[in-house]
Amino acid sequence: MNQAHLMAQVKKMQAEMTKAQEELANTVVTGSAAGGAVTVEASCDQRLKRVRIGKEAVDLEDLETLEDLVTVAVNDALSKASDTAQKRMASVTGGMRIPGLM
């Protein structure tokens, strides 16, 4: 394999990674807790987009439970976002693990 061919492949992979990162920034996943009483939407570039809390999740006498539900929903959404991002980037890199990439 000559150097020019290798450089062309690297540029192509860079372009594909940039496109994948843009797509991931626009891909939103949802995490939830308590059967959907608390839902969180996050983009696959690890940014929270929305938190929804149903009235049934709010008990002014027990805010600690609400805090726990929000934490569970956020972690669920971020886990799904991370999994989606890893799968998408693996399709670009051919499964190679590149440090610092997602």
C-alpha positions in Angstrom: 0.0 0.0 0.0 1.5 3.3 -1.0 1.5 6.4 1.1 -0.8 8.4 -1.2 -3.4 5.6 -1.0 -3.1 5.5 2.8 -3.5 9.3 3.0 -6.6 9.1 0.9 -8.1 6.5 3.1 -7.3 8.6 6.2 -9.0 11.6 4.7 -12.0 9.5 3.8 -12.3 8.2 7.4 -11.9 11.7 8.8 -14.8 12.9 6.6 -16.9 9.9 7.6 -16.2 10.5 11.3 -17.1 14.2 11.0 -20.4 13.2 9.4 -21.0 10.5 12.1 -20.4 13.0 14.9 -22.8 15.5 13.3 -25.4 12.7 13.0 -24.9 11.7 16.6 -25.3 15.3 17.8 -28.8 15.2 16.1 -29.7 11.8 17.4 -31.8 11.9 20.6 -32.4 9.0 22.9 -34.8 8.7 25.9 -34.1 7.4 29.4 -36.7 6.9 31.9 -37.5 5.9 35.5 -40.6 4.8 37.4 -42.4 3.5 34.4 -42.0 6.8 32.5 -42.9 9.1 35.4 -39.5 10.8 34.8 -38.0 10.9 31.3 -34.8 12.4 30.0 -33.9 13.1 26.4 -30.2 13.3 25.5 -28.3 13.6 22.3 -25.7 11.0 21.4 -23.0 13.6 21.9 -23.8 13.4 25.6 -25.9 16.6 26.0 -29.2 16.7 27.9 -32.0 18.0 25.8 -35.1 17.7 28.1 -36.2 16.5 31.5 -39.8 15.7 32.0 -41.3 15.0 35.4 -44.8 13.7 35.7 -47.0 14.9 38.6 -47.1 11.3 39.9 -43.4 11.5 40.6 -43.6 14.6 42.8 -44.1 14.2 46.5 -43.1 17.3 48.4 -42.6 15.2 51.5 -40.1 13.0 49.7 -37.9 15.0 47.3 -35.1 12.5 47.7 -37.0 9.9 45.7 -37.6 12.4 42.9 -33.9 13.1 42.9 -33.1 9.4 42.7 -35.6 9.0 39.8 -34.0 11.9 37.9 -30.6 10.4 38.4 -31.8 7.0 37.2 -33.4 8.5 34.1 -30.3 10.7 33.3 -28.0 7.7 33.6 -30.3 5.6 31.4 -30.4 8.2 28.7 -26.6 8.8 28.8 -26.0 5.1 28.7 -28.2 4.7 25.6 -26.5 7.7 24.0 -23.0 6.3 24.7 -24.0 2.8 23.3 -25.5 4.4 20.2 -22.4 6.6 19.7 -20.0 3.7 20.1 -21.9 1.5 17.6 -22.0 4.4 15.1 -18.3 5.2 15.4 -17.3 1.5 15.3 -19.0 1.4 11.9 -16.8 4.2 10.7 -13.6 2.9 12.2 -14.1 -0.7 11.4 -14.2 -1.5 15.1 -10.7 0.0 15.8 -10.6 1.7 19.1 -9.1 5.2 18.6 -8.2 6.9 21.9 -10.1 10.2 22.4 -12.8 9.3 19.9 -16.2 9.2 21.7 
